[in-house]
Amino acid sequence: MMAELNRPNRRQCVACGREDSWDESDHNWKITGNEGRPFCIHEWDINGSHSPIRE
């Protein structure tokens, strides 16, 4: 049995608050909420609680 990836569908920058969600039809991230600061080098809220493999 092959492992299945558990992709995130939402992310938020911890520096400026920009919120993105995954658009399955475009296969790309889209800004959905707070647009944040235009020149921020985004640091996404990846804290280790997300499991990349579905069991």
PQR file with spaces between the fields and no chain letter, atoms N, CA, C, O and H, PARSE charges and radii, in Angstrom:
ATOM       1  N    MET     1       0.838   -1.173    0.000 -0.4000 1.5000
ATOM       2  CA   MET     1       0.000    0.000    0.000 -0.0000 2.0000
ATOM       3  C    MET     1       0.893    1.251    0.000  0.5500 1.7000
ATOM       4  O    MET     1       1.846    1.353    0.772 -0.5500 1.4000
ATOM       5  N    MET     2       0.561    2.183   -0.876 -0.4000 1.5000
ATOM       6  CA   MET     2       1.336    3.423   -0.992 -0.0000 2.0000
ATOM       7  C    MET     2       0.834    4.461    0.018  0.5500 1.7000
ATOM       8  O    MET     2      -0.361    4.531    0.307 -0.5500 1.4000
ATOM       9  H    MET     2      -0.213    2.099   -1.503  0.4000 1.0000
ATOM      10  N    ALA     3       1.751    5.255    0.544 -0.4000 1.5000
ATOM      11  CA   ALA     3       1.373    6.343    1.441 -0.0000 2.0000
ATOM      12  C    ALA     3       0.736    7.466    0.630  0.5500 1.7000
ATOM      13  O    ALA     3       1.124    7.709   -0.513 -0.5500 1.4000
ATOM      14  H    ALA     3       2.722    5.198    0.310  0.4000 1.0000
ATOM      15  N    GLU     4      -0.223    8.135    1.208 -0.4000 1.5000
ATOM      16  CA   GLU     4      -0.905    9.234    0.537 -0.0000 2.0000
ATOM      17  C    GLU     4      -0.506   10.554    1.199  0.5500 1.7000
ATOM      18  O    GLU     4      -0.512   10.664    2.425 -0.5500 1.4000
ATOM      19  H    GLU     4      -0.539    7.937    2.136  0.4000 1.0000
ATOM      20  N    LEU     5      -0.159   11.555    0.383 -0.4000 1.5000
ATOM      21  CA   LEU     5       0.235   12.854    0.919 -0.0000 2.0000
ATOM      22  C    LEU     5      -0.967   13.597    1.477  0.5500 1.7000
ATOM      23  O    LEU     5      -2.049   13.589    0.890 -0.5500 1.4000
ATOM      24  H    LEU     5      -0.154   11.465   -0.613  0.4000 1.0000
ATOM      25  N    ASN     6      -0.763   14.230    2.604 -0.4000 1.5000
ATOM      26  CA   ASN     6      -1.769   15.055    3.256 -0.0000 2.0000
ATOM      27  C    ASN     6      -1.341   16.512    3.075  0.5500 1.7000
ATOM      28  O    ASN     6      -0.646   17.072    3.923 -0.5500 1.4000
ATOM      29  H    ASN     6       0.116   14.237    3.081  0.4000 1.0000
ATOM      30  N    ARG     7      -1.759   17.115    1.970 -0.4000 1.5000
ATOM      31  CA   ARG     7      -1.329   18.483    1.647 -0.0000 2.0000
ATOM      32  C    ARG     7      -2.118   19.507    2.457  0.5500 1.7000
ATOM      33  O    ARG     7      -3.316   19.332    2.678 -0.5500 1.4000
ATOM      34  H    ARG     7      -2.324   16.660    1.282  0.4000 1.0000
ATOM      35  N    PRO     8      -1.452   20.578    2.902 -0.5600 1.5000
ATOM      36  CA   PRO     8      -2.191   21.641    3.584  0.2800 2.0000
ATOM      37  C    PRO     8      -3.065   22.387    2.580  0.5500 1.7000
ATOM      38  O    PRO     8      -2.718   22.465    1.401 -0.5500 1.4000
ATOM      39  N    ASN     9      -4.187   22.934    3.028 -0.4000 1.5000
ATOM      40  CA   ASN     9      -5.052   23.697    2.127 -0.0000 2.0000
ATOM      41  C    ASN     9      -5.166   25.154    2.550  0.5500 1.7000
ATOM      42  O    ASN     9      -5.886   25.931    1.923 -0.5500 1.4000
ATOM      43  H    ASN     9      -4.469   22.871    3.986  0.4000 1.0000
ATOM      44  N    ARG    10      -4.455   25.525    3.613 -0.4000 1.5000
ATOM      45  CA   ARG    10      -4.490   26.885    4.120 -0.0000 2.0000
ATOM      46  C    ARG    10      -3.154   27.189    4.787  0.5500 1.7000
ATOM      47  O    ARG    10      -2.532   26.304    5.375 -0.5500 1.4000
ATOM      48  H    ARG    10      -3.870   24.894    4.122  0.4000 1.0000
ATOM      49  N    ARG    11      -2.713   28.449    4.695 -0.4000 1.5000
ATOM      50  CA   ARG    11      -1.485   28.855    5.381 -0.0000 2.0000
ATOM      51  C    ARG    11      -1.589   30.332    5.755  0.5500 1.7000
ATOM      52  O    ARG    11      -2.351   31.086    5.151 -0.5500 1.4000
ATOM      53  H    ARG    11      -3.219   29.168    4.218  0.4000 1.0000
ATOM      54  N    GLN    12      -0.813   30.729    6.758 -0.4000 1.5000
ATOM      55  CA   GLN    12      -0.807   32.120    7.201 -0.0000 2.0000
ATOM      56  C    GLN    12       0.612   32.516    7.570  0.5500 1.7000
ATOM      57  O    GLN    12       1.316   31.772    8.253 -0.5500 1.4000
ATOM      58  H    GLN    12      -0.194   30.117    7.249  0.4000 1.0000
ATOM      59  N    CYS    13       1.031   33.699    7.111 -0.4000 1.5000
ATOM      60  CA   CYS    13       2.365   34.210    7.417 -0.0000 2.0000
ATOM      61  C    CYS    13       2.385   34.704    8.863  0.5500 1.7000
ATOM      62  O    CYS    13       1.520   35.478    9.274 -0.5500 1.4000
ATOM      63  H    CYS    13       0.459   34.303    6.556  0.4000 1.0000
ATOM      64  N    VAL    14       3.376   34.252    9.630 -0.4000 1.5000
ATOM      65  CA   VAL    14       3.465   34.670   11.030 -0.0000 2.0000
ATOM      66  C    VAL    14       4.044   36.073   11.174  0.5500 1.7000
ATOM      67  O    VAL    14       3.924   36.677   12.241 -0.5500 1.4000
ATOM      68  H    VAL    14       4.079   33.623    9.297  0.4000 1.0000
ATOM      69  N    ALA    15       4.665   36.601   10.130 -0.4000 1.5000
ATOM      70  CA   ALA    15       5.258   37.941   10.191 -0.0000 2.0000
ATOM      71  C    ALA    15       4.256   39.051    9.866  0.5500 1.7000
ATOM      72  O    ALA    15       4.236   40.078   10.544 -0.5500 1.4000
ATOM      73  H    ALA    15       4.762   36.110    9.264  0.4000 1.0000
ATOM      74  N    CYS    16       3.418   38.856    8.830 -0.4000 1.5000
ATOM      75  CA   CYS    16       2.521   39.942    8.401 -0.0000 2.0000
ATOM      76  C    CYS    16       1.043   39.574    8.422  0.5500 1.7000
ATOM      77  O    CYS    16       0.189   40.444    8.251 -0.5500 1.4000
ATOM      78  H    CYS    16       3.434   38.022    8.278  0.4000 1.0000
ATOM      79  N    GLY    17       0.727   38.286    8.630 -0.4000 1.5000
ATOM      80  CA   GLY    17      -0.665   37.859    8.720 -0.0000 2.0000
ATOM      81  C    GLY    17      -1.327   37.501    7.406  0.5500 1.7000
ATOM      82  O    GLY    17      -2.519   37.194    7.393 -0.5500 1.4000
ATOM      83  H    GLY    17       1.421   37.579    8.769  0.4000 1.0000
ATOM      84  N    ARG    18      -0.590   37.528    6.286 -0.4000 1.5000
ATOM      85  CA   ARG    18      -1.189   37.171    4.995 -0.0000 2.0000
ATOM      86  C    ARG    18      -1.778   35.771    5.054  0.5500 1.7000
ATOM      87  O    ARG    18      -1.160   34.855    5.596 -0.5500 1.4000
ATOM      88  H    ARG    18       0.378   37.777    6.296  0.4000 1.0000
ATOM      89  N    GLU    19      -2.978   35.604    4.495 -0.4000 1.5000
ATOM      90  CA   GLU    19      -3.660   34.316    4.498 -0.0000 2.0000
ATOM      91  C    GLU    19      -3.850   33.826    3.074  0.5500 1.7000
ATOM      92  O    GLU    19      -4.365   34.551    2.223 -0.5500 1.4000
ATOM      93  H    GLU    19      -3.480   36.349    4.055  0.4000 1.0000
ATOM      94  N    ASP    20      -3.432   32.591    2.819 -0.4000 1.5000
ATOM      95  CA   ASP    20      -3.567   31.953    1.505 -0.0000 2.0000
ATOM      96  C    ASP    20      -4.339   30.650    1.651  0.5500 1.7000
ATOM      97  O    ASP    20      -4.315   30.015    2.705 -0.5500 1.4000
ATOM      98  H    ASP    20      -3.014   32.002    3.511  0.4000 1.0000
ATOM      99  N    SER    21      -5.021   30.263    0.585 -0.4000 1.5000
ATOM     100  CA   SER    21      -5.622   28.935    0.539 -0.0000 2.0000
ATOM     101  C    SER    21      -5.294   28.307   -0.818  0.5500 1.7000
ATOM     102  O    SER    21      -5.060   29.013   -1.799 -0.5500 1.4000
ATOM     103  H    SER    21      -5.041   30.780   -0.271  0.4000 1.0000
ATOM     104  N    TRP    22      -5.282   26.989   -0.859 -0.4000 1.5000
ATOM     105  CA   TRP    22      -4.926   26.248   -2.064 -0.0000 2.0000
ATOM     106  C    TRP    22      -6.112   26.210   -3.011  0.5500 1.7000
ATOM     107  O    TRP    22      -7.214   25.834   -2.611 -0.5500 1.4000
ATOM     108  H    TRP    22      -5.472   26.416   -0.062  0.4000 1.0000
ATOM     109  N    ASP    23      -5.900   26.594   -4.259 -0.4000 1.5000
ATOM     110  CA   ASP    23      -6.931   26.544   -5.288 -0.0000 2.0000
ATOM     111  C    ASP    23      -6.666   25.306   -6.138  0.5500 1.7000
ATOM     112  O    ASP    23      -5.738   25.278   -6.946 -0.5500 1.4000
ATOM     113  H    ASP    23      -5.005   26.900   -4.584  0.4000 1.0000
ATOM     114  N    GLU    24      -7.487   24.295   -5.944 -0.4000 1.5000
ATOM     115  CA   GLU    24      -7.294   23.018   -6.633 -0.0000 2.0000
ATOM     116  C    GLU    24      -7.411   23.144   -8.151  0.5500 1.7000
ATOM     117  O    GLU    24      -6.710   22.442   -8.880 -0.5500 1.4000
ATOM     118  H    GLU    24      -8.241   24.318   -5.288  0.4000 1.0000
ATOM     119  N    SER    25      -8.284   24.027   -8.638 -0.4000 1.5000
ATOM     120  CA   SER    25      -8.460   24.156  -10.090 -0.0000 2.0000
ATOM     121  C    SER    25      -7.252   24.806  -10.766  0.5500 1.7000
ATOM     122  O    SER    25      -6.936   24.470  -11.907 -0.5500 1.4000
ATOM     123  H    SER    25      -8.853   24.598   -8.045  0.4000 1.0000
ATOM     124  N    ASP    26      -6.574   25.727  -10.084 -0.4000 1.5000
ATOM     125  CA   ASP    26      -5.373   26.372  -10.640 -0.0000 2.0000
ATOM     126  C    ASP    26      -4.076   25.714  -10.190  0.5500 1.7000
ATOM     127  O    ASP    26      -3.008   26.009  -10.726 -0.5500 1.4000
ATOM     128  H    ASP    26      -6.830   25.999   -9.156  0.4000 1.0000
ATOM     129  N    HIS    27      -4.166   24.819   -9.202 -0.4000 1.5000
ATOM     130  CA   HIS    27      -2.984   24.177   -8.612 -0.0000 2.0000
ATOM     131  C    HIS    27      -1.987   25.233   -8.135  0.5500 1.7000
ATOM     132  O    HIS    27      -0.794   25.170   -8.433 -0.5500 1.4000
ATOM     133  H    HIS    27      -5.033   24.579   -8.766  0.4000 1.0000
ATOM     134  N    ASN    28      -2.512   26.208   -7.383 -0.4000 1.5000
ATOM     135  CA   ASN    28      -1.676   27.309   -6.907 -0.0000 2.0000
ATOM     136  C    ASN    28      -2.294   27.900   -5.640  0.5500 1.7000
ATOM     137  O    ASN    28      -3.485   27.734   -5.379 -0.5500 1.4000
ATOM     138  H    ASN    28      -3.481   26.259   -7.140  0.4000 1.0000
ATOM     139  N    TRP    29      -1.456   28.598   -4.854 -0.4000 1.5000
ATOM     140  CA   TRP    29      -1.942   29.301   -3.669 -0.0000 2.0000
ATOM     141  C    TRP    29      -2.569   30.620   -4.098  0.5500 1.7000
ATOM     142  O    TRP    29      -2.069   31.285   -5.005 -0.5500 1.4000
ATOM     143  H    TRP    29      -0.489   28.733   -5.067  0.4000 1.0000
ATOM     144  N    LYS    30      -3.675   31.000   -3.440 -0.4000 1.5000
ATOM     145  CA   LYS    30      -4.365   32.271   -3.702 -0.0000 2.0000
ATOM     146  C    LYS    30      -4.522   33.028   -2.386  0.5500 1.7000
ATOM     147  O    LYS    30      -4.801   32.426   -1.349 -0.5500 1.4000
ATOM     148  H    LYS    30      -4.082   30.459   -2.703  0.4000 1.0000
ATOM     149  N    ILE    31      -4.346   34.338   -2.428 -0.4000 1.5000
ATOM     150  CA   ILE    31      -4.579   35.166   -1.243 -0.0000 2.0000
ATOM     151  C    ILE    31      -6.078   35.165   -0.966  0.5500 1.7000
ATOM     152  O    ILE    31      -6.875   35.486   -1.847 -0.5500 1.4000
ATOM     153  H    ILE    31      -4.119   34.827   -3.270  0.4000 1.0000
ATOM     154  N    THR    32      -6.463   34.805    0.261 -0.4000 1.5000
ATOM     155  CA   THR    32      -7.892   34.700    0.567 -0.0000 2.0000
ATOM     156  C    THR    32      -8.351   35.662    1.648  0.5500 1.7000
ATOM     157  O    THR    32      -9.528   36.023    1.684 -0.5500 1.4000
ATOM     158  H    THR    32      -5.816   34.544    0.977  0.4000 1.0000
ATOM     159  N    GLY    33      -7.476   36.076    2.512 -0.4000 1.5000
ATOM     160  CA   GLY    33      -7.885   36.940    3.621 -0.0000 2.0000
ATOM     161  C    GLY    33      -7.024   38.179    3.642  0.5500 1.7000
ATOM     162  O    GLY    33      -6.950   38.930    2.670 -0.5500 1.4000
ATOM     163  H    GLY    33      -6.520   35.783    2.483  0.4000 1.0000
ATOM     164  N    ASN    34      -6.382   38.374    4.764 -0.4000 1.5000
ATOM     165  CA   ASN    34      -5.473   39.496    4.953 -0.0000 2.0000
ATOM     166  C    ASN    34      -4.361   39.424    3.902  0.5500 1.7000
ATOM     167  O    ASN    34      -3.696   38.396    3.769 -0.5500 1.4000
ATOM     168  H    ASN    34      -6.442   37.764    5.554  0.4000 1.0000
ATOM     169  N    GLU    35      -4.161   40.508    3.163 -0.4000 1.5000
ATOM     170  CA   GLU    35      -3.126   40.516    2.113 -0.0000 2.0000
ATOM     171  C    GLU    35      -1.724   40.724    2.660  0.5500 1.7000
ATOM     172  O    GLU    35      -0.749   40.551    1.928 -0.5500 1.4000
ATOM     173  H    GLU    35      -4.701   41.343    3.271  0.4000 1.0000
ATOM     174  N    GLY    36      -1.601   41.091    3.926 -0.4000 1.5000
ATOM     175  CA   GLY    36      -0.287   41.255    4.530 -0.0000 2.0000
ATOM     176  C    GLY    36       0.470   42.442    3.966  0.5500 1.7000
ATOM     177  O    GLY    36      -0.117   43.335    3.356 -0.5500 1.4000
ATOM     178  H    GLY    36      -2.393   41.232    4.521  0.4000 1.0000
ATOM     179  N    ARG    37       1.779   42.444    4.175 -0.4000 1.5000
ATOM     180  CA   ARG    37       2.638   43.511    3.664 -0.0000 2.0000
ATOM     181  C    ARG    37       3.212   43.090    2.318  0.5500 1.7000
ATOM     182  O    ARG    37       3.636   41.945    2.167 -0.5500 1.4000
ATOM     183  H    ARG    37       2.256   41.718    4.671  0.4000 1.0000
ATOM     184  N    PRO    38       3.236   44.001    1.323 -0.5600 1.5000
ATOM     185  CA   PRO    38       3.668   43.614   -0.024  0.2800 2.0000
ATOM     186  C    PRO    38       5.138   43.189   -0.122  0.5500 1.7000
ATOM     187  O    PRO    38       5.488   42.433   -1.028 -0.5500 1.4000
ATOM     188  N    PHE    39       5.999   43.648    0.777 -0.4000 1.5000
ATOM     189  CA   PHE    39       7.423   43.317    0.668 -0.0000 2.0000
ATOM     190  C    PHE    39       7.891   42.359    1.754  0.5500 1.7000
ATOM     191  O    PHE    39       9.088   42.258    2.023 -0.5500 1.4000
ATOM     192  H    PHE    39       5.715   44.263    1.513  0.4000 1.0000
ATOM     193  N    CYS    40       6.956   41.663    2.374 -0.4000 1.5000
ATOM     194  CA   CYS    40       7.295   40.685    3.415 -0.0000 2.0000
ATOM     195  C    CYS    40       7.896   39.431    2.770  0.5500 1.7000
ATOM     196  O    CYS    40       7.418   38.964    1.737 -0.5500 1.4000
ATOM     197  H    CYS    40       5.984   41.745    2.156  0.4000 1.0000
ATOM     198  N    ILE    41       8.939   38.901    3.388 -0.4000 1.5000
ATOM     199  CA   ILE    41       9.443   37.582    3.000 -0.0000 2.0000
ATOM     200  C    ILE    41       8.688   36.615    3.902  0.5500 1.7000
ATOM     201  O    ILE    41       9.064   36.406    5.056 -0.5500 1.4000
ATOM     202  H    ILE    41       9.328   39.281    4.228  0.4000 1.0000
ATOM     203  N    HIS    42       7.620   36.028    3.367 -0.4000 1.5000
ATOM     204  CA   HIS    42       6.653   35.302    4.179 -0.0000 2.0000
ATOM     205  C    HIS    42       7.264   34.119    4.916  0.5500 1.7000
ATOM     206  O    HIS    42       8.050   33.346    4.368 -0.5500 1.4000
ATOM     207  H    HIS    42       7.316   36.198    2.430  0.4000 1.0000
ATOM     208  N    GLU    43       6.871   34.010    6.179 -0.4000 1.5000
ATOM     209  CA   GLU    43       7.253   32.887    7.026 -0.0000 2.0000
ATOM     210  C    GLU    43       5.953   32.184    7.389  0.5500 1.7000
ATOM     211  O    GLU    43       5.191   32.661    8.229 -0.5500 1.4000
ATOM     212  H    GLU    43       6.233   34.638    6.624  0.4000 1.0000
ATOM     213  N    TRP    44       5.707   31.039    6.746 -0.4000 1.5000
ATOM     214  CA   TRP    44       4.433   30.352    6.920 -0.0000 2.0000
ATOM     215  C    TRP    44       4.395   29.613    8.232  0.5500 1.7000
ATOM     216  O    TRP    44       5.427   29.183    8.748 -0.5500 1.4000
ATOM     217  H    TRP    44       6.327   30.651    6.063  0.4000 1.0000
ATOM     218  N    ASP    45       3.196   29.466    8.773 -0.4000 1.5000
ATOM     219  CA   ASP    45       2.992   28.873   10.100 -0.0000 2.0000
ATOM     220  C    ASP    45       3.133   27.348   10.071  0.5500 1.7000
ATOM     221  O    ASP    45       2.169   26.611   10.278 -0.5500 1.4000
ATOM     222  H    ASP    45       2.358   29.816    8.354  0.4000 1.0000
ATOM     223  N    ILE    46       4.349   26.907    9.811 -0.4000 1.5000
ATOM     224  CA   ILE    46       4.643   25.474    9.799 -0.0000 2.0000
ATOM     225  C    ILE    46       5.302   25.163   11.142  0.5500 1.7000
ATOM     226  O    ILE    46       6.449   25.534   11.394 -0.5500 1.4000
ATOM     227  H    ILE    46       5.132   27.506    9.642  0.4000 1.0000
ATOM     228  N    ASN    47       4.550   24.476   11.991 -0.4000 1.5000
ATOM     229  CA   ASN    47       5.035   24.275   13.359 -0.0000 2.0000
ATOM     230  C    ASN    47       5.240   22.823   13.745  0.5500 1.7000
ATOM     231  O    ASN    47       5.516   22.519   14.906 -0.5500 1.4000
ATOM     232  H    ASN    47       3.619   24.175   11.787  0.4000 1.0000
ATOM     233  N    GLY    48       5.111   21.941   12.796 -0.4000 1.5000
ATOM     234  CA   GLY    48       5.337   20.537   13.100 -0.0000 2.0000
ATOM     235  C    GLY    48       4.081   19.770   13.494  0.5500 1.7000
ATOM     236  O    GLY    48       4.139   18.550   13.648 -0.5500 1.4000
ATOM     237  H    GLY    48       4.887   22.188   11.854  0.4000 1.0000
ATOM     238  N    SER    49       2.947   20.446   13.661 -0.4000 1.5000
ATOM     239  CA   SER    49       1.727   19.733   14.026 -0.0000 2.0000
ATOM     240  C    SER    49       1.030   19.130   12.798  0.5500 1.7000
ATOM     241  O    SER    49       0.186   18.244   12.934 -0.5500 1.4000
ATOM     242  H    SER    49       2.900   21.437   13.535  0.4000 1.0000
ATOM     243  N    HIS    50       1.384   19.609   11.605 -0.4000 1.5000
ATOM     244  CA   HIS    50       0.798   19.072   10.365 -0.0000 2.0000
ATOM     245  C    HIS    50       1.547   17.805    9.972  0.5500 1.7000
ATOM     246  O    HIS    50       2.774   17.806    9.870 -0.5500 1.4000
ATOM     247  H    HIS    50       2.070   20.328   11.494  0.4000 1.0000
ATOM     248  N    SER    51       0.817   16.747    9.755 -0.4000 1.5000
ATOM     249  CA   SER    51       1.422   15.487    9.328 -0.0000 2.0000
ATOM     250  C    SER    51       1.328   15.380    7.807  0.5500 1.7000
ATOM     251  O    SER    51       0.219   15.359    7.275 -0.5500 1.4000
ATOM     252  H    SER    51      -0.180   16.747    9.838  0.4000 1.0000
ATOM     253  N    PRO    52       2.457   15.311    7.084 -0.5600 1.5000
ATOM     254  CA   PRO    52       2.430   15.277    5.632  0.2800 2.0000
ATOM     255  C    PRO    52       1.991   13.936    5.032  0.5500 1.7000
ATOM     256  O    PRO    52       1.721   13.861    3.834 -0.5500 1.4000
ATOM     257  N    ILE    53       1.914   12.871    5.856 -0.4000 1.5000
ATOM     258  CA   ILE    53       1.527   11.563    5.365 -0.0000 2.0000
ATOM     259  C    ILE    53       0.190   11.162    5.999  0.5500 1.7000
ATOM     260  O    ILE    53       0.030   11.213    7.218 -0.5500 1.4000
ATOM     261  H    ILE    53       2.133   12.932    6.829  0.4000 1.0000
ATOM     262  N    ARG    54      -0.764   10.764    5.155 -0.4000 1.5000
ATOM     263  CA   ARG    54      -2.044   10.246    5.661 -0.0000 2.0000
ATOM     264  C    ARG    54      -1.886    8.783    6.016  0.5500 1.7000
ATOM     265  O    ARG    54      -1.246    8.015    5.297 -0.5500 1.4000
ATOM     266  H    ARG    54      -0.634   10.722    4.165  0.4000 1.0000
ATOM     267  N    GLU    55      -2.462    8.423    7.104 -0.4000 1.5000
ATOM     268  CA   GLU    55      -2.387    7.015    7.543 -0.0000 2.0000
ATOM     269  C    GLU    55      -3.685    6.306    7.286  0.5500 1.7000
ATOM     270  O    GLU    55      -3.811    5.119    7.589 -0.5500 1.4000
ATOM     271  H    GLU    55      -2.981    9.047    7.688  0.4000 1.0000
